[in-house]
Amino acid sequence: MAYVQRGKEGTILECLRNGQPLHHIPVLDLHTHVGSSSRLYYVPRSTERYVEPYVNRYGVDHMLTFTLSSTSDAAVKNRNAYRWMDEFPTKISVLTALHAAFPGDWIGLLQEGAERGARGIKLLTSYQGVKELDVDFSPAFDFARTRSWIVLNHDWVCEEHLADYAGAYPDVTFVIGHPSLPIDSKKRLMSRFDNIYQSTCAAFVMPGFSLYN
């Protein structure tokens, strides 16, 4: 690990090696999914009954979560995530997933998300058969800006696209969902914009993942 914080129970690395929960520091997991299957994944034992003990075992204090896949009806998938949040309100916050091919549905989905307590938006164009650069996300980001929401995109396709949105929406926090952009691009973006962050979550269906860094 490049950075190890010391605490009452030892270092993060020592806790991980010993299978100990990280109770000596706050642990926020900003990239989690709920759901049992998608086009590329099958996740057994994915109900709350199975997941909660693991969250407690590893000392995760809070999770930012969203549907495992929004390649079909995003409303149905989102409602499953909201149900988890209702069950564990101190443990889970939800991002509302949108389907890039159906922009006419976005405001309705976002309004429902806001009413249910969502904290932002999840984008996944690369799984939805839509080219990201062909989509204008401005209506969704206009909705998010008045709420200081998070926007986590599975994969921003280019540095300039994300920079344009980050500059136009300074009140929205943009998260790069996976380390897919070249490392020089990420460095430039995060040094230039205070509202861009990088998630280090791996995408295990991408065999070339190690090449990105």
Secondary structure as the mmCIF struct_conf table of DSSP 4:
data_model
#
loop_
_struct_conf.conf_type_id
_struct_conf.id
_struct_conf.beg_label_comp_id
_struct_conf.beg_label_asym_id
_struct_conf.beg_label_seq_id
_struct_conf.end_label_comp_id
_struct_conf.end_label_asym_id
_struct_conf.end_label_seq_id
STRN STRN1 ARG A 6 GLY A 7
TURN_TY1_P TURN_TY1_P1 LYS A 8 GLU A 9
STRN STRN2 GLY A 10 THR A 11
HELX_RH_AL_P HELX_RH_AL_P1 ILE A 12 ASN A 18
TURN_TY1_P TURN_TY1_P2 GLY A 19 GLY A 19
TURN_TY1_P TURN_TY1_P3 HIS A 23 HIS A 24
BEND BEND1 ILE A 25 ILE A 25
STRN STRN3 LEU A 28 VAL A 34
BEND BEND2 SER A 36 SER A 36
STRN STRN4 SER A 37 SER A 37
BEND BEND3 ARG A 39 LEU A 40
STRN STRN5 TYR A 42 TYR A 42
BEND BEND4 PRO A 44 ARG A 45
BEND BEND5 THR A 47 THR A 47
HELX_RH_AL_P HELX_RH_AL_P2 GLU A 48 ARG A 57
TURN_TY1_P TURN_TY1_P4 TYR A 58 GLY A 59
STRN STRN6 HIS A 62 THR A 67
BEND BEND6 LEU A 68 LEU A 68
BEND BEND7 THR A 71 SER A 72
HELX_RH_AL_P HELX_RH_AL_P3 ALA A 74 GLU A 87
TURN_TY1_P TURN_TY1_P5 PRO A 89 LYS A 91
STRN STRN7 ILE A 92 ALA A 97
TURN_TY1_P TURN_TY1_P6 ALA A 100 ALA A 101
HELX_RH_3T_P HELX_RH_3T_P1 PRO A 103 ASP A 105
HELX_RH_AL_P HELX_RH_AL_P4 TRP A 106 ARG A 116
TURN_TY1_P TURN_TY1_P7 GLY A 117 GLY A 117
STRN STRN8 GLY A 120 LEU A 123
HELX_RH_3T_P HELX_RH_3T_P2 THR A 125 TYR A 127
TURN_TY1_P TURN_TY1_P8 GLN A 128 GLY A 129
HELX_RH_3T_P HELX_RH_3T_P3 GLU A 132 ASP A 134
HELX_RH_AL_P HELX_RH_AL_P5 SER A 138 ARG A 145
TURN_TY1_P TURN_TY1_P9 THR A 146 SER A 148
STRN STRN9 ILE A 150 ASN A 153
BEND BEND8 HIS A 154 HIS A 154
HELX_RH_AL_P HELX_RH_AL_P6 GLU A 159 ALA A 168
TURN_TY1_P TURN_TY1_P10 PRO A 170 ASP A 171
BEND BEND9 VAL A 172 VAL A 172
STRN STRN10 THR A 173 ILE A 176
BEND BEND10 GLY A 177 HIS A 178
TURN_TY1_P TURN_TY1_P11 PRO A 179 SER A 180
BEND BEND11 LEU A 181 LEU A 181
HELX_RH_AL_P HELX_RH_AL_P7 ILE A 183 ARG A 192
TURN_TY1_P TURN_TY1_P12 ASP A 194 ASN A 195
STRN STRN11 ILE A 196 GLN A 198
TURN_TY1_P TURN_TY1_P13 PHE A 204 VAL A 205
TURN_TY1_P TURN_TY1_P14 PRO A 207 GLY A 208
HELX_RH_3T_P HELX_RH_3T_P4 PHE A 209 TYR A 212
#
